[in-house]
Amino acid sequence: MDIVSTPQTPRQRSAQASLGQVVLGFELIVVGLAALTIFGLGALPPVVALGGGAAVCLLMLATIGLMMKYKWAFILGWAVQAIIVLSGFAVTMLFLIGAVFAGIWTFAMTTGAKLDSQKKEN
């Protein structure tokens, strides 16, 4: 049997991973804009503001890609949420934005886990 011609069954997508990817995708836009805001306000040196924002954006992109394959990527997602909340020390309003996204992330993780467990039962 030839490996190339053997059809593969599509991998079941985890609801938790899908919801997490959506949240991180929207959050990615906000983090990019927040980095520009921190730079524009002069709250941090330009290299730190833009470099740190770019690093967090790259971390988020990596997390989005890894969530479909690895369970530990969810822990990385929690770490991203903590980083974004802690960015409030640069601009105070980011505490609120970080808290809102952390709440959305928590909701996505708990709801996704419930949906996945219901799918396994059926």
N, C-alpha and C positions, 0 to 999 in steps of 0.2 A: 504494500500500500504506500503510495507516494504521499509524503508529508505536505507537499504544496497543494495537492488536490483534495486533501481531507478537510472538509468543512469543520470549523471550530464553533462550538456553541458559545454564544455571547455570554460574557460574565455578568452575573447579576449585580446590578448597581446597588450599593448600600444607600438607603435613604439618609442615613446620618452623614455619610460622605458627601452626598449630593447637596444636602442643605448646608453643610459646612463650606463647601466650595462656593455656593452662591453668596453666603455671608462674607467670606473672605474676598470674593470678587468685587462686591460693592465697597467693602472696607478698603480695598486697594486704592480705589479712586479717592476716597476721603483722606487716606494717609498721604498720598501724593500731593493733594491740595494742602494738607496740614504742614507738610515739609516746606512748601512754598510760602505758607503763611509765617512759619517760624523764621524763615530766611528774610522775608519782607519786613517783619517787625524788628529784626535784628536781635531776637531773643537769644540766639546762639551764633557763634561764628559761622560764616557761610559754608565752610567745608563740613562742619559738624551737622548743620541743619540739612543741607542737601545730600551729603554723603550718608548721614544716618537715615534720612527718609528713603533714599535709594536702597540702602541695605535692608530696611524693613520691608520695602516693596518686593525686593528679590526673595526675601525669606517667605513672604506671603505667597508669591508665585510658586516657589518650591513646595510649600505646604499644600497648595491646591493640587499640584501634580502628584504628590506623594500620598494624598488621602485615599485614593482608589486602591492602592496596593498595600499600604502598611498601616497597621493600627497605631503605631507610635507617632504617626503624623498628627493624630488628634491631640496628643500631648504638646506637640509643636504648635498647634493652633491655639491651645490655652496659653502657651508662652507668648505668642504674638499678642494675644489679648492683654496680657500683663504689661508687655512693652508699651502698648498703645495707651493704656491707663497711666503708666508712669511718665509718658510724654507730657502729661499735664504739668510737670514741674517746669517745663520750658514755657508753655502758654497755658494758663489756668483753665481756659475753656476746654482744653483737650481732656481734662478729667471727666467732664460731662460727656463728651463725645466717646471717650474710651469706655465709660460706664454703660452708655447706651448700647454700644456694639458688643460689650461683654455680656450684657443681658440678652441681646439677640442671639449671640453665640451659644449661651447657656440654653436658651429655648430651642435652638436648632439641634443641639446635641441631645437633649432629653427627648424631644419629639421624634427625632430621627431614630434614636435607640428604641423607642416604643414601637414605631412603625416597623422597624426591622424585626423585632421580636414577634410582632403580630404576623408578619409575613412568614416567619419560620414555623409558627404554630399552624398555619393554614396550609 
